[in-house]
Amino acid sequence: MKMRALVRTGHAPQNLSLLRRIALNALNLEQSFKRSNRQKSNRAAMDNNYMLTILAACLYDNHDASKASCQ
């Protein structure tokens, strides 16, 4: 059975969509590496310290309602 078929059944599409939005919001909040989200994502995949930087930027946001949040 292909993984693609499993993604299209049940609540999987909505769940994966939510995870993608959270990941994109986290990438947008991280500002120390001024690159595209694709480049940030690739760097985070190769560098665990940078991935932690992205997560920290998401968690320690100033909680300003006008900004995108990771929630």
mmCIF file of the N, C-alpha and C atoms, coordinates in Angstrom:
data_MODEL
# 
_entry.id   MODEL 
# 
loop_
_atom_site.group_PDB 
_atom_site.id 
_atom_site.type_symbol 
_atom_site.label_atom_id 
_atom_site.label_alt_id 
_atom_site.label_comp_id 
_atom_site.label_asym_id 
_atom_site.label_entity_id 
_atom_site.label_seq_id 
_atom_site.pdbx_PDB_ins_code 
_atom_site.Cartn_x 
_atom_site.Cartn_y 
_atom_site.Cartn_z 
_atom_site.occupancy 
_atom_site.B_iso_or_equiv 
_atom_site.pdbx_formal_charge 
_atom_site.auth_seq_id 
_atom_site.auth_comp_id 
_atom_site.auth_asym_id 
_atom_site.auth_atom_id 
_atom_site.pdbx_PDB_model_num 
ATOM 1   N N  . MET A 1 1  ? 0.841  -1.170 0.000  1.00 0.00 ? 1  MET A N  1 
ATOM 2   C CA . MET A 1 1  ? 0.000  0.000  0.000  1.00 0.00 ? 1  MET A CA 1 
ATOM 3   C C  . MET A 1 1  ? 0.895  1.245  0.000  1.00 0.00 ? 1  MET A C  1 
ATOM 4   N N  . LYS A 1 2  ? 0.564  2.176  -0.859 1.00 0.00 ? 2  LYS A N  1 
ATOM 5   C CA . LYS A 1 2  ? 1.343  3.405  -0.956 1.00 0.00 ? 2  LYS A CA 1 
ATOM 6   C C  . LYS A 1 2  ? 0.976  4.372  0.157  1.00 0.00 ? 2  LYS A C  1 
ATOM 7   N N  . MET A 1 3  ? 1.959  5.153  0.566  1.00 0.00 ? 3  MET A N  1 
ATOM 8   C CA . MET A 1 3  ? 1.731  6.135  1.623  1.00 0.00 ? 3  MET A CA 1 
ATOM 9   C C  . MET A 1 3  ? 0.768  7.221  1.148  1.00 0.00 ? 3  MET A C  1 
ATOM 10  N N  . ARG A 1 4  ? 0.801  7.557  -0.119 1.00 0.00 ? 4  ARG A N  1 
ATOM 11  C CA . ARG A 1 4  ? -0.065 8.594  -0.652 1.00 0.00 ? 4  ARG A CA 1 
ATOM 12  C C  . ARG A 1 4  ? -1.534 8.253  -0.433 1.00 0.00 ? 4  ARG A C  1 
ATOM 13  N N  . ALA A 1 5  ? -1.885 6.995  -0.564 1.00 0.00 ? 5  ALA A N  1 
ATOM 14  C CA . ALA A 1 5  ? -3.265 6.583  -0.363 1.00 0.00 ? 5  ALA A CA 1 
ATOM 15  C C  . ALA A 1 5  ? -3.681 6.780  1.090  1.00 0.00 ? 5  ALA A C  1 
ATOM 16  N N  . LEU A 1 6  ? -2.781 6.555  2.030  1.00 0.00 ? 6  LEU A N  1 
ATOM 17  C CA . LEU A 1 6  ? -3.110 6.722  3.438  1.00 0.00 ? 6  LEU A CA 1 
ATOM 18  C C  . LEU A 1 6  ? -3.304 8.192  3.797  1.00 0.00 ? 6  LEU A C  1 
ATOM 19  N N  . VAL A 1 7  ? -2.608 9.072  3.111  1.00 0.00 ? 7  VAL A N  1 
ATOM 20  C CA . VAL A 1 7  ? -2.710 10.499 3.397  1.00 0.00 ? 7  VAL A CA 1 
ATOM 21  C C  . VAL A 1 7  ? -4.062 11.046 2.963  1.00 0.00 ? 7  VAL A C  1 
ATOM 22  N N  . ARG A 1 8  ? -4.708 10.414 2.053  1.00 0.00 ? 8  ARG A N  1 
ATOM 23  C CA . ARG A 1 8  ? -5.973 10.917 1.513  1.00 0.00 ? 8  ARG A CA 1 
ATOM 24  C C  . ARG A 1 8  ? -7.206 10.374 2.228  1.00 0.00 ? 8  ARG A C  1 
ATOM 25  N N  . THR A 1 9  ? -7.020 9.564  3.255  1.00 0.00 ? 9  THR A N  1 
ATOM 26  C CA . THR A 1 9  ? -8.175 8.949  3.910  1.00 0.00 ? 9  THR A CA 1 
ATOM 27  C C  . THR A 1 9  ? -8.381 9.519  5.310  1.00 0.00 ? 9  THR A C  1 
ATOM 28  N N  . GLY A 1 10 ? -9.609 9.491  5.760  1.00 0.00 ? 10 GLY A N  1 
ATOM 29  C CA . GLY A 1 10 ? -9.940 9.902  7.119  1.00 0.00 ? 10 GLY A CA 1 
ATOM 30  C C  . GLY A 1 10 ? -9.611 11.360 7.387  1.00 0.00 ? 10 GLY A C  1 
ATOM 31  N N  . HIS A 1 11 ? -9.020 11.593 8.555  1.00 0.00 ? 11 HIS A N  1 
ATOM 32  C CA . HIS A 1 11 ? -8.664 12.945 8.975  1.00 0.00 ? 11 HIS A CA 1 
ATOM 33  C C  . HIS A 1 11 ? -7.235 13.304 8.607  1.00 0.00 ? 11 HIS A C  1 
ATOM 34  N N  . ALA A 1 12 ? -6.538 12.432 7.926  1.00 0.00 ? 12 ALA A N  1 
ATOM 35  C CA . ALA A 1 12 ? -5.131 12.664 7.596  1.00 0.00 ? 12 ALA A CA 1 
ATOM 36  C C  . ALA A 1 12 ? -4.898 13.948 6.806  1.00 0.00 ? 12 ALA A C  1 
ATOM 37  N N  . PRO A 1 13 ? -5.696 14.292 5.799  1.00 0.00 ? 13 PRO A N  1 
ATOM 38  C CA . PRO A 1 13 ? -5.437 15.535 5.059  1.00 0.00 ? 13 PRO A CA 1 
ATOM 39  C C  . PRO A 1 13 ? -5.490 16.779 5.943  1.00 0.00 ? 13 PRO A C  1 
ATOM 40  N N  . GLN A 1 14 ? -6.482 16.848 6.825  1.00 0.00 ? 14 GLN A N  1 
ATOM 41  C CA . GLN A 1 14 ? -6.587 18.003 7.713  1.00 0.00 ? 14 GLN A CA 1 
ATOM 42  C C  . GLN A 1 14 ? -5.436 18.039 8.715  1.00 0.00 ? 14 GLN A C  1 
ATOM 43  N N  . ASN A 1 15 ? -5.061 16.870 9.242  1.00 0.00 ? 15 ASN A N  1 
ATOM 44  C CA . ASN A 1 15 ? -3.972 16.813 10.214 1.00 0.00 ? 15 ASN A CA 1 
ATOM 45  C C  . ASN A 1 15 ? -2.643 17.236 9.590  1.00 0.00 ? 15 ASN A C  1 
ATOM 46  N N  . LEU A 1 16 ? -2.364 16.746 8.391  1.00 0.00 ? 16 LEU A N  1 
ATOM 47  C CA . LEU A 1 16 ? -1.122 17.110 7.730  1.00 0.00 ? 16 LEU A CA 1 
ATOM 48  C C  . LEU A 1 16 ? -1.116 18.580 7.326  1.00 0.00 ? 16 LEU A C  1 
ATOM 49  N N  . SER A 1 17 ? -2.262 19.100 6.945  1.00 0.00 ? 17 SER A N  1 
ATOM 50  C CA . SER A 1 17 ? -2.372 20.520 6.613  1.00 0.00 ? 17 SER A CA 1 
ATOM 51  C C  . SER A 1 17 ? -2.051 21.378 7.832  1.00 0.00 ? 17 SER A C  1 
ATOM 52  N N  . LEU A 1 18 ? -2.558 20.995 8.981  1.00 0.00 ? 18 LEU A N  1 
ATOM 53  C CA . LEU A 1 18 ? -2.280 21.727 10.217 1.00 0.00 ? 18 LEU A CA 1 
ATOM 54  C C  . LEU A 1 18 ? -0.794 21.688 10.552 1.00 0.00 ? 18 LEU A C  1 
ATOM 55  N N  . LEU A 1 19 ? -0.175 20.524 10.428 1.00 0.00 ? 19 LEU A N  1 
ATOM 56  C CA . LEU A 1 19 ? 1.260  20.409 10.703 1.00 0.00 ? 19 LEU A CA 1 
ATOM 57  C C  . LEU A 1 19 ? 2.085  21.258 9.737  1.00 0.00 ? 19 LEU A C  1 
ATOM 58  N N  . ARG A 1 20 ? 1.693  21.296 8.468  1.00 0.00 ? 20 ARG A N  1 
ATOM 59  C CA . ARG A 1 20 ? 2.404  22.134 7.496  1.00 0.00 ? 20 ARG A CA 1 
ATOM 60  C C  . ARG A 1 20 ? 2.308  23.606 7.855  1.00 0.00 ? 20 ARG A C  1 
ATOM 61  N N  . ARG A 1 21 ? 1.115  24.052 8.259  1.00 0.00 ? 21 ARG A N  1 
ATOM 62  C CA . ARG A 1 21 ? 0.945  25.461 8.642  1.00 0.00 ? 21 ARG A CA 1 
ATOM 63  C C  . ARG A 1 21 ? 1.762  25.814 9.874  1.00 0.00 ? 21 ARG A C  1 
ATOM 64  N N  . ILE A 1 22 ? 1.810  24.917 10.844 1.00 0.00 ? 22 ILE A N  1 
ATOM 65  C CA . ILE A 1 22 ? 2.618  25.159 12.046 1.00 0.00 ? 22 ILE A CA 1 
ATOM 66  C C  . ILE A 1 22 ? 4.086  25.277 11.668 1.00 0.00 ? 22 ILE A C  1 
ATOM 67  N N  . ALA A 1 23 ? 4.556  24.378 10.802 1.00 0.00 ? 23 ALA A N  1 
ATOM 68  C CA . ALA A 1 23 ? 5.960  24.406 10.380 1.00 0.00 ? 23 ALA A CA 1 
ATOM 69  C C  . ALA A 1 23 ? 6.278  25.692 9.620  1.00 0.00 ? 23 ALA A C  1 
ATOM 70  N N  . LEU A 1 24 ? 5.402  26.112 8.727  1.00 0.00 ? 24 LEU A N  1 
ATOM 71  C CA . LEU A 1 24 ? 5.638  27.349 7.978  1.00 0.00 ? 24 LEU A CA 1 
ATOM 72  C C  . LEU A 1 24 ? 5.621  28.572 8.881  1.00 0.00 ? 24 LEU A C  1 
ATOM 73  N N  . ASN A 1 25 ? 4.725  28.597 9.850  1.00 0.00 ? 25 ASN A N  1 
ATOM 74  C CA . ASN A 1 25 ? 4.695  29.716 10.794 1.00 0.00 ? 25 ASN A CA 1 
ATOM 75  C C  . ASN A 1 25 ? 5.979  29.766 11.607 1.00 0.00 ? 25 ASN A C  1 
ATOM 76  N N  . ALA A 1 26 ? 6.479  28.606 12.025 1.00 0.00 ? 26 ALA A N  1 
ATOM 77  C CA . ALA A 1 26 ? 7.728  28.567 12.781 1.00 0.00 ? 26 ALA A CA 1 
ATOM 78  C C  . ALA A 1 26 ? 8.880  29.069 11.927 1.00 0.00 ? 26 ALA A C  1 
ATOM 79  N N  . LEU A 1 27 ? 8.925  28.674 10.661 1.00 0.00 ? 27 LEU A N  1 
ATOM 80  C CA . LEU A 1 27 ? 9.988  29.150 9.767  1.00 0.00 ? 27 LEU A CA 1 
ATOM 81  C C  . LEU A 1 27 ? 9.889  30.661 9.563  1.00 0.00 ? 27 LEU A C  1 
ATOM 82  N N  . ASN A 1 28 ? 8.695  31.187 9.470  1.00 0.00 ? 28 ASN A N  1 
ATOM 83  C CA . ASN A 1 28 ? 8.518  32.629 9.284  1.00 0.00 ? 28 ASN A CA 1 
ATOM 84  C C  . ASN A 1 28 ? 8.941  33.427 10.517 1.00 0.00 ? 28 ASN A C  1 
ATOM 85  N N  . LEU A 1 29 ? 8.755  32.860 11.704 1.00 0.00 ? 29 LEU A N  1 
ATOM 86  C CA . LEU A 1 29 ? 9.114  33.568 12.928 1.00 0.00 ? 29 LEU A CA 1 
ATOM 87  C C  . LEU A 1 29 ? 10.621 33.626 13.145 1.00 0.00 ? 29 LEU A C  1 
ATOM 88  N N  . GLU A 1 30 ? 11.349 32.664 12.635 1.00 0.00 ? 30 GLU A N  1 
ATOM 89  C CA . GLU A 1 30 ? 12.805 32.622 12.819 1.00 0.00 ? 30 GLU A CA 1 
ATOM 90  C C  . GLU A 1 30 ? 13.442 33.625 11.866 1.00 0.00 ? 30 GLU A C  1 
ATOM 91  N N  . GLN A 1 31 ? 14.150 34.618 12.416 1.00 0.00 ? 31 GLN A N  1 
ATOM 92  C CA . GLN A 1 31 ? 14.674 35.708 11.604 1.00 0.00 ? 31 GLN A CA 1 
ATOM 93  C C  . GLN A 1 31 ? 16.197 35.793 11.559 1.00 0.00 ? 31 GLN A C  1 
ATOM 94  N N  . SER A 1 32 ? 16.923 34.895 12.225 1.00 0.00 ? 32 SER A N  1 
ATOM 95  C CA . SER A 1 32 ? 18.383 35.009 12.242 1.00 0.00 ? 32 SER A CA 1 
ATOM 96  C C  . SER A 1 32 ? 19.010 34.588 10.915 1.00 0.00 ? 32 SER A C  1 
ATOM 97  N N  . PHE A 1 33 ? 18.333 33.757 10.143 1.00 0.00 ? 33 PHE A N  1 
ATOM 98  C CA . PHE A 1 33 ? 18.837 33.258 8.859  1.00 0.00 ? 33 PHE A CA 1 
ATOM 99  C C  . PHE A 1 33 ? 17.934 33.840 7.777  1.00 0.00 ? 33 PHE A C  1 
ATOM 100 N N  . LYS A 1 34 ? 18.361 34.925 7.140  1.00 0.00 ? 34 LYS A N  1 
ATOM 101 C CA . LYS A 1 34 ? 17.531 35.650 6.176  1.00 0.00 ? 34 LYS A CA 1 
ATOM 102 C C  . LYS A 1 34 ? 17.544 34.943 4.818  1.00 0.00 ? 34 LYS A C  1 
ATOM 103 N N  . ARG A 1 35 ? 16.780 33.888 4.718  1.00 0.00 ? 35 ARG A N  1 
ATOM 104 C CA . ARG A 1 35 ? 16.671 33.118 3.482  1.00 0.00 ? 35 ARG A CA 1 
ATOM 105 C C  . ARG A 1 35 ? 15.209 32.726 3.273  1.00 0.00 ? 35 ARG A C  1 
ATOM 106 N N  . SER A 1 36 ? 14.933 32.049 2.175  1.00 0.00 ? 36 SER A N  1 
ATOM 107 C CA . SER A 1 36 ? 13.571 31.595 1.899  1.00 0.00 ? 36 SER A CA 1 
ATOM 108 C C  . SER A 1 36 ? 13.195 30.470 2.862  1.00 0.00 ? 36 SER A C  1 
ATOM 109 N N  . ASN A 1 37 ? 11.898 30.225 2.966  1.00 0.00 ? 37 ASN A N  1 
ATOM 110 C CA . ASN A 1 37 ? 11.437 29.137 3.828  1.00 0.00 ? 37 ASN A CA 1 
ATOM 111 C C  . ASN A 1 37 ? 11.974 27.789 3.355  1.00 0.00 ? 37 ASN A C  1 
ATOM 112 N N  . ARG A 1 38 ? 12.114 27.616 2.063  1.00 0.00 ? 38 ARG A N  1 
ATOM 113 C CA . ARG A 1 38 ? 12.658 26.368 1.537  1.00 0.00 ? 38 ARG A CA 1 
ATOM 114 C C  . ARG A 1 38 ? 14.106 26.169 1.995  1.00 0.00 ? 38 ARG A C  1 
ATOM 115 N N  . GLN A 1 39 ? 14.900 27.236 1.924  1.00 0.00 ? 39 GLN A N  1 
ATOM 116 C CA . GLN A 1 39 ? 16.285 27.139 2.366  1.00 0.00 ? 39 GLN A CA 1 
ATOM 117 C C  . GLN A 1 39 ? 16.371 26.926 3.873  1.00 0.00 ? 39 GLN A C  1 
ATOM 118 N N  . LYS A 1 40 ? 15.501 27.596 4.630  1.00 0.00 ? 40 LYS A N  1 
ATOM 119 C CA . LYS A 1 40 ? 15.471 27.396 6.069  1.00 0.00 ? 40 LYS A CA 1 
ATOM 120 C C  . LYS A 1 40 ? 15.090 25.953 6.404  1.00 0.00 ? 40 LYS A C  1 
ATOM 121 N N  . SER A 1 41 ? 14.109 25.434 5.691  1.00 0.00 ? 41 SER A N  1 
ATOM 122 C CA . SER A 1 41 ? 13.662 24.063 5.927  1.00 0.00 ? 41 SER A CA 1 
ATOM 123 C C  . SER A 1 41 ? 14.770 23.064 5.623  1.00 0.00 ? 41 SER A C  1 
ATOM 124 N N  . ASN A 1 42 ? 15.458 23.260 4.509  1.00 0.00 ? 42 ASN A N  1 
ATOM 125 C CA . ASN A 1 42 ? 16.565 22.356 4.161  1.00 0.00 ? 42 ASN A CA 1 
ATOM 126 C C  . ASN A 1 42 ? 17.685 22.435 5.187  1.00 0.00 ? 42 ASN A C  1 
ATOM 127 N N  . ARG A 1 43 ? 17.993 23.642 5.646  1.00 0.00 ? 43 ARG A N  1 
ATOM 128 C CA . ARG A 1 43 ? 19.051 23.794 6.647  1.00 0.00 ? 43 ARG A CA 1 
ATOM 129 C C  . ARG A 1 43 ? 18.647 23.128 7.955  1.00 0.00 ? 43 ARG A C  1 
ATOM 130 N N  . ALA A 1 44 ? 17.385 23.282 8.353  1.00 0.00 ? 44 ALA A N  1 
ATOM 131 C CA . ALA A 1 44 ? 16.903 22.653 9.587  1.00 0.00 ? 44 ALA A CA 1 
ATOM 132 C C  . ALA A 1 44 ? 16.948 21.133 9.491  1.00 0.00 ? 44 ALA A C  1 
ATOM 133 N N  . ALA A 1 45 ? 16.716 20.599 8.291  1.00 0.00 ? 45 ALA A N  1 
ATOM 134 C CA . ALA A 1 45 ? 16.770 19.149 8.104  1.00 0.00 ? 45 ALA A CA 1 
ATOM 135 C C  . ALA A 1 45 ? 18.183 18.612 8.275  1.00 0.00 ? 45 ALA A C  1 
ATOM 136 N N  . MET A 1 46 ? 19.192 19.441 7.981  1.00 0.00 ? 46 MET A N  1 
ATOM 137 C CA . MET A 1 46 ? 20.585 19.002 8.069  1.00 0.00 ? 46 MET A CA 1 
ATOM 138 C C  . MET A 1 46 ? 21.270 19.417 9.361  1.00 0.00 ? 46 MET A C  1 
ATOM 139 N N  . ASP A 1 47 ? 20.734 20.404 10.053 1.00 0.00 ? 47 ASP A N  1 
ATOM 140 C CA . ASP A 1 47 ? 21.407 20.969 11.217 1.00 0.00 ? 47 ASP A CA 1 
ATOM 141 C C  . ASP A 1 47 ? 20.444 20.991 12.407 1.00 0.00 ? 47 ASP A C  1 
ATOM 142 N N  . ASN A 1 48 ? 20.660 20.097 13.361 1.00 0.00 ? 48 ASN A N  1 
ATOM 143 C CA . ASN A 1 48 ? 19.766 20.013 14.517 1.00 0.00 ? 48 ASN A CA 1 
ATOM 144 C C  . ASN A 1 48 ? 19.786 21.280 15.358 1.00 0.00 ? 48 ASN A C  1 
ATOM 145 N N  . ASN A 1 49 ? 20.921 21.945 15.443 1.00 0.00 ? 49 ASN A N  1 
ATOM 146 C CA . ASN A 1 49 ? 20.991 23.182 16.217 1.00 0.00 ? 49 ASN A CA 1 
ATOM 147 C C  . ASN A 1 49 ? 20.120 24.267 15.589 1.00 0.00 ? 49 ASN A C  1 
ATOM 148 N N  . TYR A 1 50 ? 20.108 24.340 14.268 1.00 0.00 ? 50 TYR A N  1 
ATOM 149 C CA . TYR A 1 50 ? 19.252 25.323 13.603 1.00 0.00 ? 50 TYR A CA 1 
ATOM 150 C C  . TYR A 1 50 ? 17.773 24.960 13.793 1.00 0.00 ? 50 TYR A C  1 
ATOM 151 N N  . MET A 1 51 ? 17.457 23.677 13.788 1.00 0.00 ? 51 MET A N  1 
ATOM 152 C CA . MET A 1 51 ? 16.080 23.253 14.029 1.00 0.00 ? 51 MET A CA 1 
ATOM 153 C C  . MET A 1 51 ? 15.642 23.700 15.429 1.00 0.00 ? 51 MET A C  1 
ATOM 154 N N  . LEU A 1 52 ? 16.524 23.584 16.404 1.00 0.00 ? 52 LEU A N  1 
ATOM 155 C CA . LEU A 1 52 ? 16.207 24.042 17.754 1.00 0.00 ? 52 LEU A CA 1 
ATOM 156 C C  . LEU A 1 52 ? 16.038 25.561 17.794 1.00 0.00 ? 52 LEU A C  1 
ATOM 157 N N  . THR A 1 53 ? 16.806 26.274 16.965 1.00 0.00 ? 53 THR A N  1 
ATOM 158 C CA . THR A 1 53 ? 16.665 27.729 16.874 1.00 0.00 ? 53 THR A CA 1 
ATOM 159 C C  . THR A 1 53 ? 15.283 28.099 16.355 1.00 0.00 ? 53 THR A C  1 
ATOM 160 N N  . ILE A 1 54 ? 14.812 27.370 15.367 1.00 0.00 ? 54 ILE A N  1 
ATOM 161 C CA . ILE A 1 54 ? 13.474 27.613 14.818 1.00 0.00 ? 54 ILE A CA 1 
ATOM 162 C C  . ILE A 1 54 ? 12.411 27.345 15.871 1.00 0.00 ? 54 ILE A C  1 
ATOM 163 N N  . LEU A 1 55 ? 12.544 26.229 16.576 1.00 0.00 ? 55 LEU A N  1 
ATOM 164 C CA . LEU A 1 55 ? 11.567 25.903 17.613 1.00 0.00 ? 55 LEU A CA 1 
ATOM 165 C C  . LEU A 1 55 ? 11.598 26.925 18.745 1.00 0.00 ? 55 LEU A C  1 
ATOM 166 N N  . ALA A 1 56 ? 12.784 27.395 19.108 1.00 0.00 ? 56 ALA A N  1 
ATOM 167 C CA . ALA A 1 56 ? 12.899 28.406 20.157 1.00 0.00 ? 56 ALA A CA 1 
ATOM 168 C C  . ALA A 1 56 ? 12.247 29.707 19.721 1.00 0.00 ? 56 ALA A C  1 
ATOM 169 N N  . ALA A 1 57 ? 12.409 30.089 18.459 1.00 0.00 ? 57 ALA A N  1 
ATOM 170 C CA . ALA A 1 57 ? 11.783 31.309 17.948 1.00 0.00 ? 57 ALA A CA 1 
ATOM 171 C C  . ALA A 1 57 ? 10.266 31.191 18.026 1.00 0.00 ? 57 ALA A C  1 
ATOM 172 N N  . CYS A 1 58 ? 9.771  30.008 17.819 1.00 0.00 ? 58 CYS A N  1 
ATOM 173 C CA . CYS A 1 58 ? 8.330  29.763 17.886 1.00 0.00 ? 58 CYS A CA 1 
ATOM 174 C C  . CYS A 1 58 ? 7.834  29.817 19.327 1.00 0.00 ? 58 CYS A C  1 
ATOM 175 N N  . LEU A 1 59 ? 8.577  29.216 20.235 1.00 0.00 ? 59 LEU A N  1 
ATOM 176 C CA . LEU A 1 59 ? 8.141  29.132 21.619 1.00 0.00 ? 59 LEU A CA 1 
ATOM 177 C C  . LEU A 1 59 ? 8.302  30.443 22.369 1.00 0.00 ? 59 LEU A C  1 
ATOM 178 N N  . TYR A 1 60 ? 9.372  31.173 22.076 1.00 0.00 ? 60 TYR A N  1 
ATOM 179 C CA . TYR A 1 60 ? 9.673  32.374 22.828 1.00 0.00 ? 60 TYR A CA 1 
ATOM 180 C C  . TYR A 1 60 ? 9.301  33.636 22.063 1.00 0.00 ? 60 TYR A C  1 
ATOM 181 N N  . ASP A 1 61 ? 8.251  33.557 21.272 1.00 0.00 ? 61 ASP A N  1 
ATOM 182 C CA . ASP A 1 61 ? 7.728  34.726 20.578 1.00 0.00 ? 61 ASP A CA 1 
ATOM 183 C C  . ASP A 1 61 ? 7.180  35.695 21.627 1.00 0.00 ? 61 ASP A C  1 
ATOM 184 N N  . ASN A 1 62 ? 7.085  36.956 21.277 1.00 0.00 ? 62 ASN A N  1 
ATOM 185 C CA . ASN A 1 62 ? 6.619  37.969 22.220 1.00 0.00 ? 62 ASN A CA 1 
ATOM 186 C C  . ASN A 1 62 ? 5.123  37.890 22.477 1.00 0.00 ? 62 ASN A C  1 
ATOM 187 N N  . HIS A 1 63 ? 4.447  36.921 21.913 1.00 0.00 ? 63 HIS A N  1 
ATOM 188 C CA . HIS A 1 63 ? 3.010  36.720 22.074 1.00 0.00 ? 63 HIS A CA 1 
ATOM 189 C C  . HIS A 1 63 ? 2.225  37.932 21.606 1.00 0.00 ? 63 HIS A C  1 
ATOM 190 N N  . ASP A 1 64 ? 2.736  38.585 20.572 1.00 0.00 ? 64 ASP A N  1 
ATOM 191 C CA . ASP A 1 64 ? 2.043  39.725 19.974 1.00 0.00 ? 64 ASP A CA 1 
ATOM 192 C C  . ASP A 1 64 ? 0.916  39.178 19.096 1.00 0.00 ? 64 ASP A C  1 
ATOM 193 N N  . ALA A 1 65 ? -0.288 39.634 19.307 1.00 0.00 ? 65 ALA A N  1 
ATOM 194 C CA . ALA A 1 65 ? -1.449 39.099 18.598 1.00 0.00 ? 65 ALA A CA 1 
ATOM 195 C C  . ALA A 1 65 ? -1.385 39.412 17.101 1.00 0.00 ? 65 ALA A C  1 
ATOM 196 N N  . SER A 1 66 ? -0.630 40.446 16.703 1.00 0.00 ? 66 SER A N  1 
ATOM 197 C CA . SER A 1 66 ? -0.577 40.802 15.289 1.00 0.00 ? 66 SER A CA 1 
ATOM 198 C C  . SER A 1 66 ? 0.362  39.902 14.505 1.00 0.00 ? 66 SER A C  1 
ATOM 199 N N  . LYS A 1 67 ? 1.245  39.164 15.180 1.00 0.00 ? 67 LYS A N  1 
ATOM 200 C CA . LYS A 1 67 ? 2.181  38.278 14.502 1.00 0.00 ? 67 LYS A CA 1 
ATOM 201 C C  . LYS A 1 67 ? 1.567  36.897 14.315 1.00 0.00 ? 67 LYS A C  1 
ATOM 202 N N  . ALA A 1 68 ? 2.096  36.174 13.342 1.00 0.00 ? 68 ALA A N  1 
ATOM 203 C CA . ALA A 1 68 ? 1.691  34.780 13.172 1.00 0.00 ? 68 ALA A CA 1 
ATOM 204 C C  . ALA A 1 68 ? 2.283  33.990 14.323 1.00 0.00 ? 68 ALA A C  1 
ATOM 205 N N  . SER A 1 69 ? 1.547  33.026 14.820 1.00 0.00 ? 69 SER A N  1 
ATOM 206 C CA . SER A 1 69 ? 2.059  32.205 15.914 1.00 0.00 ? 69 SER A CA 1 
ATOM 207 C C  . SER A 1 69 ? 2.151  30.763 15.459 1.00 0.00 ? 69 SER A C  1 
ATOM 208 N N  . CYS A 1 70 ? 2.792  29.964 16.257 1.00 0.00 ? 70 CYS A N  1 
ATOM 209 C CA . CYS A 1 70 ? 2.979  28.554 15.932 1.00 0.00 ? 70 CYS A CA 1 
ATOM 210 C C  . CYS A 1 70 ? 1.828  27.712 16.439 1.00 0.00 ? 70 CYS A C  1 
ATOM 211 N N  . GLN A 1 71 ? 0.791  28.331 16.918 1.00 0.00 ? 71 GLN A N  1 
ATOM 212 C CA . GLN A 1 71 ? -0.318 27.561 17.493 1.00 0.00 ? 71 GLN A CA 1 
ATOM 213 C C  . GLN A 1 71 ? -1.479 27.540 16.555 1.00 0.00 ? 71 GLN A C  1 
# 
